[in-house]
């Protein structure tokens, strides 16, 4: 490596260190937000009014009352506040006056709303929408109409690398299982089997297709130079553990890892055994999440959004930490 290249590498390392520090702070922030939204989600289910999980400490009494179609006076009375309490007071400020944390007071308001209007849905004009709701409509419709075949196809082609919402589909399947519309065992078996078959197909493509063909058409399967280099570095550092990591924590790289495993003539039986374990864990996590959410997708939007951002930040944290450590940078003499 020339000196100029080495200096550029050091600059990249310093930038990665900055990114690592920023990702650490962001991950801590979203970790707390994820935990807080999980507490509110659990509290909402415990009260029997899942849609109240959208209540947040920054909201005012009037905002909450309007959203859940009750009166300011009724909510104030239910909370045990003085009749003249300002409806524009935020839950955070009321919590401070009561000597409790903002999240604890938000849960108190959840219980009050559940008592006042136990069957009230969230007003769509005041509710929050997100990417999750938009994606789920098509997936949920297809799963409701066609069931296991659609689930299997999504997971198979998702494992191959096509840009399909396999995680969302599995979570929706868990939700349908909680409602009795799908059988839990068959949903899990379909998910695991389709994913492993997709992994095997990716392995086969990597083994029998030439490097030239993969470089030309591999983008259809997520096989890009950047991802190839990333997965190759994982194989160089962690070996067989890479197959497990790319089926679980970094599942978006699974298709590239399968192709590289086939290209390198990695032992097929070992590859499939590790892939099976990883897919079992991945399936249990996503199906379990969907089963816990049940039919109230809107109630879980905040939690899922925060969780998704947290996971992305953790991936960025690992990647920037690896670069910042300097283990990929050679000395200027090398």
Secondary structure, DSSP 8 states (H G I E B T S, - for coil): --HHHHHHHHHHHHHHHHHHHHHHHHHHHHHHHHHHHHHHHHHHHHHT-GGGGG--TTSBHHHHHHHTT--HHHHHHHTT--TT--TT-BHHHHHHHHTS-HHHHHHHHHHHHHHH-TT----TTTS---HHHHHHHHHHHHHHHHTHHHHHHHHHHHHHT----HHHHHHHHHHHHHTTSS-HHHHHHHHHHHHHHHHHHHHHHHHHS-HHHHHHHGGGGT--HHHHHHHHHHHHHHTTHHHHHTTTTTGGGHHHHHHHHHHTT--HHHHHHHHHHHHHHHHHHHHHHHHHHTT-HHHHHHHHHHHHHHHHHHHHHHHHHHHHTTTT---TT-
